Amino acid sequence: MEERLELLKQAFNNTSVKVIAVSDIDQTVLPNGAVLKAKKGEEVELPRWIANFLEERGLVKRKWDEISVQEVSKIHYREMSRRAVKDIEQLPSNFYWLVQEYLDYLEKKIRSEADPSFIEDRQNLLEFLSEIVEKRMRAVITYVFSYGDYTEISQKLTQEEIILAEELKNLLIQWKKIVIGGNDKK
């Protein structure tokens, strides 16, 4: 499971993200061999890992517009209001990785600036994320345990949740084979 999740994270790090050049960049060779040339204030799209690399060196500034505390708050509200497991809602693409990345960003802001709003945002985000994860894990577990399958809700699950569902399903099948043997009718 760890390997599969790590592959998903690598794929996420290769997705494009918008950055703004902090100063003129004259034909800088990037770690992937590509050449970046941009004027100060120009917006360009780069693979996420390269954008992070360049931001750490002060060459670009990331645009943090992919996810917000307000958006996660709305998702949290809808998730907590959900009554039936089958009513699970589809999350934005790369939701967990985006929130994790935004939490890291807020942590850096907390260390570099004395603005208490970053601390409050981070605490809220952590609370929302924890409750969303718990509620969605219960939904996955319920489906896999009760029905032995999760196909009815699979379109609404994230890739990370599908990995969890597959692992749980396989684990339950193995366990039943061991304790019941070949006598299982279901």
N, C-alpha and C positions, 0 to 999 in steps of 0.2 A: 504494500500500500504506500509506503514512504517513497519508493521509487516513482510510482505513478503520480503521486502528488508533486514530487520534485520536478517531473517532466512538465506538469501543468504550470508550475511556477516559472520554469524556464521559458515556456511558450508565452506566458504573460510578460516576462521581461523583454521579449522580442516584439511585443506590440508597440505601435507608434504612440507617441505622446508629443504634445505641443510644447515648444520652448521659445523663449525670446532671447536673442543675443544681447548680452550685457554691454558688449563693445564690438567694434568691427572684428570679424574673424577672417583672416586672410589665409585661405587654403590650408586648413588644419587637417592633418591626416588622422582619421578616427581609428580606434582600436580594431574595427572590422575591415580596415583598409580603404574605406570610402573617404572622400575629401569633402570637408564642410567649408563653405564660404558664405558668410552672412554679414550684413550691415547691422550696426547697433540699432536695437529696437525691432529688428525683423523677426517675424515669427516663422519658425521652421518645424517640421515634424521629423522626429528621430526615433529609433528604437529606444524603448524605455531605459534599458541598461546603459546605453550611450548617453542619453540625456542626463541620467543620474551621475555618470562619470564626469561629464562636462560641467554639471552644476557644482559638484564638489570642488572643481578647479576654478570656479568663479567665471566661467566663460558664458554660461547661459543661465536663465532663470526658468524653472518649470512653471507651467500654468496649472494650477491645482483646481481644475474645473470638472474633473471626471466624477467626483463623489463629494458629498458634503455632509456635515452633521445633520442638517435639516432633511436631506434626502434619506439618510439612514434612520432618522427619527420617524419619518413617514412610513418607511418599510417596517420598522419596529411596531408602530401602532397597528398597521394592517395585520401583521403576523400575530400579535398578541390578541387581536380581536377575532381572529379566525377560530371558528368552532369545530369544523370538521377537518379531518386530516386531508381529505380529497380536495379541499379548498385552498391548499397550499399555493402561494403565488410564485410566479417566476421572478427570480432576482435578476438584476442587471448582470450582463456578461462580466466575468472576472470579479464579481462582487467581493468575495472574501479577500482576494489579493489587493484590490483597490483600497479596501478599508484598512488592511494591514499596512499598506504603503502610506496611507494618510495618517495613521497612528504614528508611524516612524517620523513622518514630516512634522507632526505636532510635537513630538518628543524633542526634535532638534530645535524647533521654535521656542519651546519652554526653556531649553538650556541657553539659547542665545538672546532671548528678549524677556523682559520683566513684565509681560502682559498676562494677567491672570485669566483672561478669556481663553488662552490656549490650554491652560490646565483644565478649565471647566469643559471645553470641547472634548479634550482627550478622555476625561472621566465619563462624560455622557456617551461618547462613542464606544468606549469599552463596555459600559453597562448595556447599551443597545445591542451591540454585537454578541455579547454573552447570552442575552435572553433570546435573540434571534436564532443563534446556533442551537441552544437547548431545545427550543420549540420545534425547529426543523429536524433535529436529530430524533426527537420523539416521533415525529411523523414518519421518518424513514424506517425507524425501528418497528413501529406499529405496522406499517405496510408489509415489511419483509417478514415479520413474525406472524402476523395474522393471515396473510394471503400467500406467503412464500414467494412473493413477487412484488415488483414496484412499478411495473410498466404503465399502470394507469396514471401515475403521477410523474413518470420519468421526464416528460417534456417540461415540467416545471422545476426540476431539480438542477442544481449547478453540476458541473463536471466533478467537483470535489464530493458532492453528495452522492452522485452516481457511483463513484469509487467506494464510498462507505457502504452503500446499499449492496453492491456486488460482493464486497468482502463479508458483510454480515450474512448474506444469503449463502455464500459458500461455507462459512463457518457453521451456520445452523445445519446445513446438509451434512457436513462432515460429522458434527456432533451426533446428529440423529442416526447416522450409519453406525457409529461406534456403540451407542447405547441401545439402539433397537435392532441393529443388524440389518439383514436383508428383508425383514418382516414388515417394513413400513408400506402401508397401502396408499398413502398420500404422496 
